[in-house]
Amino acid sequence: SVLQGSGGIGYRSSLGALGVIVIVVFIVVVVAVVVLVAVVAVVVVAVAVAVVAVVLVVVAVAVVVVLVVLVLLLFVLVVVAGVAVLFVLVLVVLAVLVLVAVAGVASKLKTMATPR
């Protein structure tokens, strides 16, 4: 009976140890799950931040490209306008020269024609 009793006590103590082990394992699993969830959340946030950063960089590059294109277009417009103004000025000068020449020739013809 002493053996039975000791056996029973041993069984009970082993059950208690088993319970403690189960509780410890449960706590470890819960902590591990919480840590895993936290790590996953941090990774997700980091990925989201990285994606946002990439999007911001792409937007910034696009804005810079658009600005550069606009500046280039403006430059081209200024050059074209300058060339057009120069062209018009040259045409005006040529027209004035032609008018002066025609007037000079006409006056010469008149002075040549009048004595006769």
C-alpha distances in whole Angstrom, upper triangle without the diagonal:
4,5,5,6,8,9,10,12,14,15,16,18,19,20,22,24,25,26,28,29,31,32,34,35,36,38,40,41,42,44,45,47,48,50,51,53,54,55,57,59,60,61,63,64,66,67,69,70,71,73,75,76,77,79,80,82,83,85,86,88,89,91,92,93,95,97,98,99,101,102,104,105,107,108,110,111,113,114,115,117,118,120,121,123,124,126,127,129,130,131,133,135,136,137,139,140,142,143,145,146,147,149,151,152,153,155,156,158,159,161,162,163,165,168,169
4,5,5,6,8,10,10,12,14,15,16,18,19,21,22,24,25,26,28,29,31,32,34,35,37,38,40,41,43,44,45,47,48,50,51,53,54,55,57,59,60,61,63,64,66,67,69,70,71,73,74,76,77,79,80,82,83,85,86,88,89,91,92,94,95,96,98,100,101,102,104,105,107,108,110,111,113,114,116,117,118,120,121,123,124,126,127,129,130,132,133,135,136,138,139,140,142,143,145,146,148,149,151,152,154,155,156,158,160,161,162,164,167,168
4,5,5,6,8,10,10,12,14,15,16,18,19,20,22,24,25,26,28,30,31,32,34,35,36,38,40,41,42,44,45,46,47,49,51,52,53,55,57,58,59,61,62,63,65,67,68,69,71,72,74,75,77,78,80,81,83,84,86,87,89,90,92,93,94,96,98,99,100,102,103,105,106,108,109,110,112,113,115,116,118,119,121,122,124,125,127,128,130,131,132,134,136,137,138,140,141,143,144,146,147,148,150,152,153,154,156,157,159,160,162,164,165
4,5,5,6,8,10,10,12,14,15,16,18,19,20,22,24,25,26,28,30,31,32,34,35,36,38,40,41,42,44,45,46,48,50,51,52,54,56,57,58,60,61,62,64,66,67,68,70,71,73,74,76,77,78,80,82,83,84,86,88,89,90,92,93,95,96,98,99,101,102,104,105,106,108,109,111,112,114,115,117,118,120,121,122,124,126,127,128,130,131,133,134,136,137,139,140,142,143,144,146,147,149,150,152,153,155,156,157,159,160,163,164
4,5,5,6,8,10,10,12,14,15,16,18,19,21,22,24,25,27,28,30,31,33,34,35,37,38,40,41,43,44,45,47,49,50,51,53,54,56,57,59,60,61,63,65,66,67,69,70,72,73,75,76,78,79,81,82,84,85,87,88,89,91,92,94,95,97,98,100,101,103,104,106,107,109,110,111,113,114,116,117,119,120,122,123,125,126,128,129,130,132,133,135,136,138,139,141,142,144,145,146,148,150,151,152,154,155,157,158,160,162,163
4,5,5,6,8,10,10,12,14,15,16,18,19,21,22,24,25,26,28,29,31,32,34,35,37,38,40,41,42,44,45,47,48,50,51,53,54,55,57,58,60,61,63,64,66,67,68,70,72,73,74,76,77,79,80,82,83,85,86,88,89,90,92,94,95,96,98,99,101,102,104,105,107,108,110,111,113,114,115,117,118,120,121,123,124,126,127,129,130,132,133,134,136,138,139,140,142,143,145,146,148,149,150,152,154,155,156,158,161,162
4,5,5,6,9,10,10,12,14,15,16,18,20,20,22,24,25,26,28,30,31,32,34,35,36,38,40,41,42,44,46,46,48,50,51,52,54,56,57,58,60,61,62,64,66,67,68,70,71,73,74,76,77,79,80,82,83,84,86,88,89,90,92,93,95,96,98,99,101,102,104,105,106,108,109,111,112,114,115,117,118,120,121,122,124,126,127,128,130,131,133,134,136,137,138,140,142,143,144,146,147,149,150,152,153,154,156,159,160
4,5,5,6,9,10,10,12,14,15,16,18,20,21,22,24,25,26,28,30,31,32,34,35,37,38,40,41,43,44,45,47,48,50,51,53,54,56,57,58,60,61,63,64,66,67,69,70,72,73,75,76,78,79,81,82,83,85,87,88,89,91,92,94,95,97,98,100,101,103,104,105,107,108,110,111,113,114,116,117,119,120,121,123,125,126,127,129,130,132,133,135,136,137,139,141,142,143,145,146,148,149,151,152,153,155,158,159
4,5,5,6,8,10,10,12,14,15,16,18,19,21,22,24,25,27,28,30,31,32,34,35,37,38,40,41,43,44,45,47,49,50,51,53,54,56,57,59,60,62,63,64,66,67,69,70,72,73,75,76,78,79,81,82,84,85,87,88,90,91,92,94,95,97,98,100,101,103,104,106,107,109,110,111,113,114,116,117,119,120,122,123,125,126,128,129,130,132,134,135,136,138,139,141,142,144,145,146,148,150,151,152,154,157,158
4,5,5,6,8,10,10,12,14,15,16,18,20,21,22,24,25,26,28,30,31,32,34,35,36,38,40,41,42,44,45,47,48,50,51,52,54,55,57,58,60,61,63,64,66,67,68,70,72,73,74,76,77,79,80,82,83,85,86,88,89,90,92,94,95,96,98,99,101,102,104,105,107,108,110,111,112,114,115,117,118,120,121,123,124,126,127,128,130,132,133,134,136,137,139,140,142,143,144,146,148,149,150,152,155,156
4,6,5,6,9,10,10,12,14,15,16,18,20,20,22,24,25,26,28,30,31,32,34,35,36,38,40,41,42,44,45,46,48,50,51,52,54,56,57,58,60,61,62,64,66,67,68,70,72,73,74,76,77,79,80,82,83,85,86,88,89,90,92,94,95,96,98,99,101,102,104,105,106,108,110,111,112,114,115,117,118,120,121,123,124,126,127,128,130,131,133,134,136,137,139,140,142,143,144,146,147,149,150,153,154
4,5,5,6,9,10,10,12,14,15,16,18,20,21,22,24,25,27,28,30,31,33,34,35,37,38,40,41,43,44,46,47,49,50,51,53,54,56,57,59,60,62,63,65,66,67,69,70,72,73,75,76,78,79,81,82,84,85,87,88,90,91,93,94,95,97,98,100,101,103,104,105,107,109,110,111,113,115,116,117,119,120,122,123,125,126,128,129,131,132,133,135,136,138,139,141,142,144,145,146,148,149,152,153
4,5,5,6,8,10,10,12,14,15,16,18,20,21,22,24,25,27,28,30,31,32,34,35,37,38,40,41,43,44,46,47,48,50,51,53,54,56,57,59,60,62,63,64,66,68,69,70,72,73,75,76,78,79,81,82,84,85,87,88,90,91,92,94,95,97,98,100,101,103,104,106,107,108,110,111,113,114,116,117,119,120,122,123,125,126,128,129,130,132,133,135,136,138,139,141,142,144,145,146,148,151,152
4,5,5,6,8,10,10,12,14,15,16,18,20,20,22,24,25,26,28,30,31,32,34,35,36,38,40,41,42,44,45,47,48,50,51,52,54,56,57,58,60,61,63,64,66,67,68,70,72,73,74,76,77,79,80,82,83,85,86,88,89,90,92,94,95,96,98,99,101,102,104,105,106,108,110,111,112,114,115,117,118,120,121,123,124,126,127,128,130,131,133,134,136,137,139,140,142,143,144,146,149,150
4,5,5,6,9,10,10,12,14,15,16,18,20,20,22,24,25,26,28,30,31,32,34,35,36,38,40,41,42,44,45,47,48,50,51,52,54,56,57,58,60,61,63,64,66,67,69,70,72,73,75,76,78,79,81,82,83,85,86,88,89,91,92,94,95,97,98,100,101,102,104,105,107,108,110,111,113,114,116,117,119,120,121,123,125,126,127,129,130,132,133,135,136,137,139,141,142,143,145,148,148
4,5,5,6,9,10,10,12,14,15,16,18,20,21,22,24,25,27,28,30,31,32,34,35,37,38,40,41,43,44,46,47,49,50,51,53,54,56,57,59,60,62,63,65,66,68,69,71,72,74,75,76,78,79,81,82,84,85,87,88,90,91,93,94,95,97,99,100,101,103,104,106,107,109,110,112,113,115,116,118,119,120,122,123,125,126,128,129,131,132,134,135,136,138,139,141,142,144,147,148
4,5,5,6,9,10,10,12,14,15,16,18,20,21,22,24,25,26,28,30,31,32,34,35,37,38,40,41,42,44,46,47,48,50,51,53,54,56,57,58,60,62,63,64,66,67,69,70,72,73,75,76,78,79,80,82,84,85,86,88,89,91,92,94,95,97,98,100,101,102,104,105,107,108,110,111,113,114,116,117,119,120,122,123,124,126,127,129,130,132,133,135,136,138,139,140,142,145,146
4,5,5,6,9,10,10,12,14,15,16,18,20,20,22,24,25,26,28,30,31,32,34,35,36,38,40,41,42,44,45,47,48,50,51,52,54,56,57,58,60,61,63,64,66,67,69,70,72,73,74,76,78,79,80,82,83,85,86,88,89,91,92,94,95,96,98,100,101,102,104,105,107,108,110,111,112,114,116,117,118,120,121,123,124,126,127,128,130,132,133,134,136,137,138,140,143,144
4,5,5,6,9,10,10,12,14,15,16,18,20,21,22,24,25,26,28,30,31,32,34,35,37,38,40,41,42,44,46,47,48,50,51,53,54,56,57,59,60,62,63,65,66,68,69,71,72,73,75,76,78,79,81,82,84,85,87,88,89,91,93,94,95,97,98,100,101,103,104,106,107,109,110,111,113,115,116,117,119,120,122,123,125,126,127,129,131,132,133,135,136,137,139,142,143
4,5,5,6,8,10,10,12,14,15,16,18,20,21,22,24,25,26,28,30,31,32,34,35,37,38,40,41,43,44,46,47,48,50,51,53,54,56,57,59,60,62,63,65,66,68,69,70,72,73,75,76,78,79,81,82,84,85,87,88,89,91,93,94,95,97,98,100,101,103,104,106,107,109,110,112,113,114,116,117,119,120,122,123,125,126,128,129,130,132,134,135,136,138,141,142
4,5,5,6,8,10,10,12,14,15,16,18,20,20,22,24,25,26,28,30,31,32,34,35,36,38,40,41,42,44,45,47,48,50,51,52,54,56,57,58,60,61,63,64,66,67,69,70,72,73,74,76,78,79,80,82,83,85,86,88,89,91,92,94,95,96,98,99,101,102,104,105,107,108,110,111,113,114,116,117,118,120,121,123,124,126,127,129,130,132,133,134,136,139,140
4,5,5,6,9,10,10,12,14,15,16,18,20,20,22,24,25,26,28,30,31,32,34,35,36,38,40,41,42,44,45,47,48,50,51,53,54,56,57,58,60,62,63,64,66,67,69,70,72,73,75,76,78,79,81,82,84,85,86,88,89,91,92,94,95,97,98,100,101,102,104,105,107,108,110,111,113,114,116,117,119,120,121,123,124,126,127,129,130,132,133,135,137,138
4,5,5,6,9,10,10,12,14,15,16,18,19,21,22,24,25,26,28,30,31,32,34,35,37,38,40,41,43,44,46,47,48,50,52,53,54,56,57,59,60,62,63,65,66,68,69,71,72,73,75,76,78,79,81,82,84,85,87,88,89,91,93,94,95,97,98,100,101,103,104,106,107,109,110,111,113,114,116,117,119,120,121,123,125,126,127,129,130,132,133,136,137
4,5,5,6,8,10,10,12,14,15,16,18,20,21,22,24,25,26,28,30,31,32,34,35,37,38,40,41,42,44,46,47,48,50,51,53,54,56,57,59,60,62,63,64,66,68,69,70,72,73,75,76,78,79,81,82,84,85,87,88,89,91,92,94,95,97,98,100,101,103,104,106,107,108,110,111,113,114,116,117,119,120,122,123,124,126,128,129,130,132,135,136
4,5,5,6,8,10,10,12,14,15,16,18,19,20,22,24,25,26,28,30,31,32,34,35,36,38,40,41,42,44,45,47,48,50,51,53,54,56,57,58,60,62,63,64,66,67,69,70,72,73,75,76,78,79,80,82,83,85,86,88,89,91,92,94,95,96,98,100,101,102,104,105,107,108,110,111,112,114,116,117,118,120,121,123,124,126,127,128,130,133,134
4,5,5,6,9,10,10,12,14,15,16,18,20,21,22,24,25,26,28,30,31,32,34,35,37,38,40,41,42,44,46,47,48,50,51,53,54,56,57,59,60,62,63,65,66,68,69,70,72,73,75,76,78,79,81,82,84,85,87,88,89,91,92,94,95,97,98,100,101,103,104,105,107,109,110,111,113,114,116,117,119,120,121,123,125,126,127,129,132,133
4,5,5,6,8,10,10,12,14,15,16,18,20,21,22,24,25,26,28,30,31,32,34,35,37,38,40,41,42,44,46,47,48,50,52,53,54,56,57,59,60,62,63,65,66,68,69,70,72,73,75,76,78,79,81,82,84,85,87,88,89,91,93,94,95,97,98,100,101,103,104,106,107,109,110,111,113,114,116,117,119,120,122,123,125,126,127,130,131
4,5,5,6,8,10,10,12,14,15,16,18,19,21,22,24,25,26,28,29,31,32,34,35,36,38,40,41,42,44,46,47,48,50,51,53,54,56,57,58,60,62,63,64,66,67,69,70,72,73,75,76,78,79,81,82,83,85,86,88,89,91,92,94,95,97,98,100,101,102,104,106,107,108,110,111,113,114,116,117,118,120,122,123,124,126,129,130
4,5,5,6,8,10,10,12,14,15,16,18,19,20,22,24,25,26,28,29,31,32,34,35,36,38,40,41,42,44,45,47,48,50,51,53,54,56,57,59,60,62,63,64,66,67,69,70,72,73,75,76,78,79,80,82,84,85,86,88,89,91,92,94,95,96,98,100,101,102,104,105,107,108,110,111,112,114,116,117,118,120,121,123,124,127,128
4,5,5,6,8,10,10,12,14,15,16,18,20,21,22,24,25,26,28,30,31,32,34,35,37,38,40,41,43,44,46,47,48,50,52,53,54,56,57,59,60,62,63,65,66,68,69,71,72,73,75,76,78,79,81,82,84,85,87,88,89,91,93,94,95,97,98,100,101,103,104,105,107,109,110,111,113,114,116,117,119,120,121,123,126,127
4,5,5,6,8,10,10,12,14,15,16,18,20,21,22,24,25,26,28,30,31,32,34,35,37,38,40,41,42,44,46,47,48,50,51,53,54,56,57,59,60,62,63,65,66,68,69,71,72,73,75,76,78,79,81,82,84,85,87,88,89,91,92,94,95,97,98,100,101,103,104,105,107,108,110,111,113,114,116,117,119,120,122,124,125
4,5,5,6,8,10,10,12,14,15,16,18,20,20,22,24,25,26,28,30,31,32,34,35,37,38,40,41,42,44,46,47,48,50,51,53,54,56,57,59,60,62,63,64,66,68,69,70,72,73,75,76,78,79,81,82,84,85,86,88,89,91,92,94,95,97,98,100,101,102,104,105,107,108,110,111,113,114,116,117,118,120,123,124
4,5,5,6,8,10,10,12,14,15,16,18,19,21,22,24,25,26,28,29,31,32,34,35,37,38,40,41,42,44,46,47,48,50,51,53,54,56,57,59,60,62,63,64,66,68,69,70,72,73,75,76,78,79,80,82,84,85,86,88,89,91,92,94,95,97,98,100,101,102,104,105,107,108,110,111,113,114,116,117,118,121,122
4,5,5,6,9,10,10,12,14,15,16,18,20,21,22,24,25,26,28,30,31,32,34,35,37,38,40,41,43,44,46,47,48,50,52,53,54,56,57,59,60,62,63,65,66,68,69,70,72,73,75,76,78,79,81,82,84,85,87,88,89,91,93,94,95,97,98,100,101,103,104,105,107,109,110,111,113,114,115,117,120,121
4,5,5,6,8,10,10,12,14,15,16,18,20,21,22,24,25,26,28,30,31,32,34,35,37,38,40,41,42,44,46,47,48,50,51,53,54,56,57,59,60,62,63,65,66,67,69,71,72,73,75,76,78,79,81,82,84,85,87,88,90,91,92,94,95,97,98,100,101,103,104,106,107,108,110,111,113,114,116,119,120
4,5,5,6,8,10,10,12,14,15,16,18,20,21,22,24,25,26,28,30,31,32,34,35,37,38,40,41,43,44,46,47,48,50,52,53,54,56,57,59,60,62,63,65,66,68,69,70,72,73,75,76,78,79,81,82,84,85,86,88,90,91,92,94,95,97,98,100,101,102,104,106,107,108,110,111,112,114,117,118
4,5,5,6,9,10,10,12,14,15,16,18,19,21,22,24,25,26,28,30,31,32,34,35,37,38,40,41,43,44,46,47,48,50,52,53,54,56,57,59,60,62,63,64,66,68,69,70,72,73,75,76,78,79,81,82,84,85,87,88,89,91,92,94,95,97,98,100,101,103,104,105,107,109,110,111,113,116,117
4,5,5,6,9,10,10,12,14,15,16,18,20,21,22,24,25,26,28,30,31,32,34,35,37,38,40,41,43,44,46,47,48,50,52,53,54,56,57,59,60,62,63,65,66,67,69,71,72,73,75,76,78,79,81,82,84,85,87,88,89,91,92,94,95,97,98,100,101,103,104,105,107,108,110,111,114,115
4,5,5,6,8,10,10,12,14,15,16,18,20,20,22,24,25,26,28,30,31,32,34,35,37,38,40,41,43,44,46,47,48,50,52,53,54,56,57,59,60,62,63,65,66,68,69,70,72,73,75,76,78,79,81,82,84,85,87,88,90,91,92,94,95,97,98,100,101,102,104,106,107,108,110,113,114
4,5,5,6,8,10,10,12,14,15,16,18,19,21,22,24,25,26,28,30,31,32,34,35,37,38,40,41,43,44,46,47,48,50,52,53,54,56,57,59,60,62,63,64,66,68,69,70,72,73,75,76,78,79,81,82,84,85,86,88,89,91,92,94,95,96,98,100,101,102,104,105,107,108,111,112
4,5,5,6,8,10,10,12,14,15,16,18,20,21,22,24,25,26,28,30,31,32,34,35,37,38,40,41,43,44,46,47,48,50,52,53,54,56,57,59,60,62,63,65,66,68,69,70,72,73,75,76,78,79,81,82,84,85,87,88,89,91,92,94,95,97,98,100,101,103,104,105,107,110,111
4,5,5,6,8,10,10,12,14,15,16,18,20,21,22,24,25,26,28,30,31,32,34,35,37,38,40,41,43,44,46,47,48,50,51,53,54,56,57,59,60,62,63,65,66,67,69,71,72,73,75,76,78,79,81,82,84,85,87,88,89,91,92,94,95,97,98,100,101,102,104,105,108,109
4,5,5,6,8,10,10,12,14,15,16,18,19,21,22,24,25,26,28,30,31,32,34,35,37,38,40,41,43,44,46,47,48,50,52,53,54,56,57,59,60,62,63,64,66,68,69,70,72,73,75,76,78,79,81,82,84,85,86,88,89,91,92,94,95,97,98,100,101,102,104,107,108
4,5,5,6,8,10,10,12,14,15,16,18,20,21,22,24,25,26,28,30,31,32,34,36,37,38,40,41,43,44,46,47,48,50,52,53,54,56,57,59,60,62,63,65,66,68,69,70,72,73,75,76,78,79,81,82,84,85,86,88,89,91,92,94,95,97,98,100,101,103,105,106
4,5,5,6,8,10,10,12,14,15,16,18,20,21,22,24,25,26,28,30,31,32,34,36,37,38,40,41,43,44,46,47,49,50,51,53,54,56,57,59,60,62,63,65,66,67,69,71,72,73,75,76,78,79,81,82,83,85,86,88,89,91,92,94,95,97,98,99,101,104,105
4,5,5,6,9,10,10,12,14,15,16,18,20,21,22,24,25,26,28,30,31,32,34,36,37,38,40,41,43,44,46,47,49,50,51,53,54,56,57,59,60,62,63,65,66,68,69,71,72,74,75,76,78,79,81,82,84,85,87,88,90,91,92,94,95,97,98,100,103,104
4,5,5,6,8,10,10,12,14,15,16,18,20,21,22,24,25,26,28,30,31,32,34,36,37,38,40,41,43,44,46,47,48,50,52,53,54,56,57,59,60,62,63,65,66,68,69,70,72,74,75,76,78,79,81,82,84,85,86,88,90,91,92,94,95,96,98,101,102
4,5,5,6,8,10,10,12,14,15,16,18,20,21,22,24,25,27,28,30,31,32,34,36,37,38,40,41,43,44,46,47,48,50,52,53,54,56,57,59,60,62,63,65,66,68,69,71,72,73,75,76,78,79,81,82,84,85,87,88,89,91,92,94,95,97,99,100
4,5,5,6,9,10,10,12,14,15,16,18,20,21,22,24,25,26,28,30,31,32,34,35,37,38,40,41,43,44,46,47,48,50,51,53,54,56,57,59,60,62,63,65,66,67,69,71,72,73,75,76,78,79,81,82,83,85,87,88,89,91,92,94,95,98,99
4,5,5,6,9,10,10,12,14,15,16,18,20,21,22,24,25,27,28,30,31,32,34,36,37,38,40,41,43,44,46,47,49,50,52,53,54,56,57,59,60,62,63,65,66,68,69,70,72,74,75,76,78,79,81,82,84,85,86,88,90,91,92,94,97,98
4,5,5,6,8,10,10,12,14,15,16,18,20,21,22,24,25,27,28,30,31,32,34,36,37,38,40,41,43,44,46,47,48,50,52,53,54,56,57,59,60,62,63,64,66,68,69,70,72,73,75,76,78,79,80,82,84,85,86,88,89,91,92,95,96
4,5,5,6,9,10,10,12,14,15,16,18,20,21,22,24,25,26,28,30,31,32,34,36,37,38,40,41,42,44,46,47,48,50,51,53,54,56,57,59,60,62,63,65,66,67,69,70,72,73,75,76,78,79,81,82,83,85,87,88,89,91,94,95
4,5,5,6,9,10,10,12,14,15,16,18,20,21,22,24,25,27,28,30,31,32,34,36,37,38,40,41,43,44,46,47,49,50,52,53,55,56,57,59,60,62,63,65,66,68,69,71,72,73,75,76,78,79,81,82,84,85,87,88,90,92,93
4,5,5,6,9,10,10,12,14,15,16,18,20,21,22,24,25,27,28,30,31,32,34,36,37,38,40,41,43,44,46,47,48,50,52,53,54,56,57,59,60,62,63,65,66,68,69,70,72,73,75,76,78,79,81,82,84,85,86,88,91,92
4,5,5,6,8,10,10,12,14,15,16,18,20,21,22,24,25,26,28,30,31,32,34,36,37,38,40,41,42,44,46,47,48,50,52,53,54,56,57,59,60,62,63,64,66,68,69,70,72,73,74,76,78,79,80,82,83,85,86,89,90
4,5,5,6,8,10,10,12,14,15,16,18,20,21,22,24,25,27,28,30,31,32,34,35,37,38,40,41,43,44,46,47,48,50,51,53,54,56,57,59,60,62,63,65,66,67,69,70,72,73,75,76,78,79,81,82,83,85,88,89
4,5,5,6,8,10,10,12,14,15,16,18,20,21,22,24,25,27,28,30,31,32,34,35,37,38,40,41,43,44,46,47,49,50,52,53,54,56,57,59,60,62,63,65,66,68,69,70,72,73,75,76,78,79,81,82,84,86,87
4,5,5,6,9,10,10,12,14,15,16,18,20,21,22,24,25,26,28,30,31,32,34,36,37,38,40,41,42,44,46,47,48,50,52,53,54,56,57,59,60,62,63,64,66,68,69,70,72,73,75,76,78,79,80,82,85,86
4,5,5,6,9,10,10,12,14,15,16,18,20,21,22,24,25,26,28,30,31,32,34,36,37,38,40,41,42,44,46,47,48,50,51,53,54,56,57,59,60,62,63,64,66,67,69,70,72,73,75,76,78,79,80,83,84
4,5,5,6,9,10,10,12,14,15,16,18,20,21,22,24,25,27,28,30,31,32,34,35,37,38,40,41,43,44,46,47,49,50,52,53,55,56,57,59,60,62,63,65,66,67,69,71,72,73,75,76,78,79,82,83
4,5,5,6,9,10,10,12,14,15,16,18,20,21,22,24,25,27,28,30,31,32,34,35,37,38,40,41,43,44,46,47,48,50,52,53,54,56,57,59,60,62,63,65,66,68,69,70,72,73,75,76,78,81,82
4,5,5,6,9,10,10,12,14,15,16,18,20,21,22,24,25,26,28,30,31,32,34,36,37,38,40,41,42,44,46,47,48,50,52,53,54,56,57,58,60,62,63,64,66,67,69,70,72,73,74,76,79,80
4,5,5,6,9,10,10,12,14,15,16,18,20,21,22,24,25,26,28,30,31,32,34,35,37,38,40,41,42,44,46,47,48,50,51,53,54,56,57,59,60,62,63,64,66,67,69,70,72,73,75,77,79
4,5,5,6,9,10,10,12,14,15,16,18,20,21,22,24,25,26,28,30,31,32,34,35,37,38,40,41,43,44,46,47,49,50,52,53,54,56,57,59,60,62,63,65,66,68,69,70,72,73,76,77
4,5,5,6,9,10,10,12,14,15,16,18,20,21,22,24,25,27,28,30,31,32,34,35,37,38,40,41,43,44,46,47,48,50,52,53,54,56,57,59,60,62,63,64,66,68,69,70,72,75,76
4,5,5,6,9,10,10,12,14,15,16,18,20,21,22,24,25,26,28,30,31,32,34,35,37,38,40,41,42,44,46,47,48,50,51,53,54,56,57,58,60,62,63,64,66,67,68,70,73,74
4,5,5,6,9,10,10,12,14,15,16,18,20,21,22,24,25,26,28,30,31,32,34,35,37,38,40,41,43,44,46,47,48,50,51,53,54,56,57,59,60,62,63,65,66,67,69,72,73
4,5,5,6,9,10,10,12,14,15,16,18,20,21,22,24,25,27,28,30,31,32,34,35,37,38,40,41,43,44,46,47,48,50,52,53,54,56,57,59,60,62,63,64,66,68,70,71
4,5,5,6,8,10,10,12,14,15,16,18,19,21,22,24,25,26,28,30,31,32,34,35,37,38,40,41,42,44,46,47,48,50,51,53,54,56,57,58,60,62,63,64,66,69,70
4,5,5,6,8,10,10,12,14,15,16,18,20,20,22,24,25,26,28,30,31,32,34,35,37,38,40,41,42,44,46,47,48,50,51,52,54,56,57,58,60,61,63,64,67,68
4,5,5,6,9,10,10,12,14,15,16,18,19,21,22,24,25,26,28,30,31,32,34,35,37,38,40,41,43,44,46,47,48,50,51,53,54,56,57,59,60,61,63,66,67
4,5,5,6,8,10,10,12,14,15,16,18,20,21,22,24,25,26,28,30,31,32,34,36,37,38,40,41,42,44,46,47,48,50,52,53,54,56,57,58,60,62,64,65
4,5,5,6,9,10,10,12,14,15,16,18,20,20,22,24,25,26,28,30,31,32,34,35,37,38,40,41,42,44,45,47,48,50,51,52,54,56,57,58,60,63,64
4,5,5,6,9,10,10,12,14,15,16,18,19,21,22,24,25,26,28,30,31,32,34,35,37,38,40,41,42,44,46,47,48,50,51,53,54,56,57,58,61,62
4,5,5,6,9,10,10,12,14,15,16,18,20,21,22,24,25,26,28,30,31,32,34,36,37,38,40,41,43,44,46,47,48,50,51,53,54,56,57,60,61
4,5,5,6,8,10,10,12,14,15,16,18,20,21,22,24,25,26,28,30,31,32,34,35,37,38,40,41,42,44,46,47,48,50,51,53,54,56,58,59
4,5,5,6,8,10,10,12,14,15,16,18,19,21,22,24,25,26,28,30,31,32,34,35,36,38,40,41,42,44,46,47,48,50,51,52,54,57,58
4,5,5,6,8,10,10,12,14,15,16,18,20,21,22,24,25,26,28,30,31,32,34,35,37,38,40,41,42,44,45,47,48,50,51,53,55,57
4,5,5,6,8,10,10,12,14,15,16,18,20,21,22,24,25,26,28,30,31,32,34,35,37,38,40,41,42,44,46,47,48,50,51,54,55
4,5,5,6,8,10,10,12,14,15,16,18,20,21,22,24,25,26,28,30,31,32,34,35,37,38,40,41,42,44,46,47,48,50,53,54
4,5,5,6,8,10,10,12,14,15,16,18,20,21,22,24,25,26,28,30,31,32,34,35,37,38,40,41,42,44,45,47,48,51,52
4,5,5,6,8,10,10,12,14,15,16,18,20,21,22,24,25,27,28,30,31,32,34,35,37,38,40,41,43,44,45,47,50,51
4,5,5,6,9,10,10,12,14,15,16,18,20,21,22,24,25,26,28,30,31,32,34,35,37,38,40,41,42,44,46,48,49
4,5,5,6,8,10,10,12,14,15,16,18,20,21,22,24,25,26,28,30,31,32,34,35,37,38,40,41,42,44,47,48
4,5,5,6,9,10,10,12,14,15,16,18,20,21,22,24,25,26,28,30,31,32,34,35,37,38,40,41,42,45,46
4,5,5,6,8,10,10,12,14,15,16,18,20,21,22,24,25,26,28,30,31,32,34,35,37,38,40,41,44,45
4,5,5,6,9,10,10,12,14,15,16,18,20,21,22,24,25,26,28,30,31,32,34,35,37,38,40,42,43
4,5,5,6,9,10,10,12,14,15,16,18,19,21,22,24,25,26,28,30,31,32,34,35,36,38,41,42
4,5,5,6,8,10,10,12,14,15,16,18,20,21,22,24,25,26,28,30,31,32,34,35,37,39,41
4,5,5,6,8,10,10,12,14,15,16,18,20,21,22,24,25,26,28,30,31,32,34,35,38,39
4,5,5,6,9,10,10,12,14,15,16,18,19,21,22,24,25,26,28,30,31,32,34,37,37
4,5,5,6,9,10,10,12,14,15,16,18,20,21,22,24,25,26,28,29,31,32,35,36
4,5,5,6,8,10,10,12,14,15,16,18,19,21,22,24,25,26,28,29,31,34,35
4,5,5,6,8,10,10,12,14,15,16,18,20,21,22,24,25,26,28,30,32,33
4,5,5,6,8,10,10,12,14,15,16,18,20,20,22,24,25,26,28,31,32
4,5,5,6,8,10,10,12,14,15,16,18,19,21,22,24,25,26,29,30
4,5,5,6,8,10,10,12,14,15,16,18,19,21,22,24,25,28,29
4,5,5,6,8,10,10,12,14,15,16,18,20,20,22,24,26,27
4,5,5,6,8,10,10,12,14,15,16,18,19,20,22,25,26
4,5,5,6,8,10,10,12,14,15,16,18,19,21,23,25
4,5,5,6,8,10,10,12,14,15,16,18,20,22,23
4,5,5,6,8,10,10,12,14,15,16,18,21,21
4,5,5,6,8,10,10,12,14,15,16,19,20
4,5,5,6,8,10,10,12,14,15,18,19
4,6,5,6,8,10,10,12,14,16,17
4,5,5,6,9,10,10,12,15,16
4,5,5,6,8,10,10,13,15
4,5,5,6,8,10,12,13
4,6,5,6,8,11,11
4,5,5,6,9,10
4,5,5,7,9
4,6,7,7
4,6,6
4,5
4
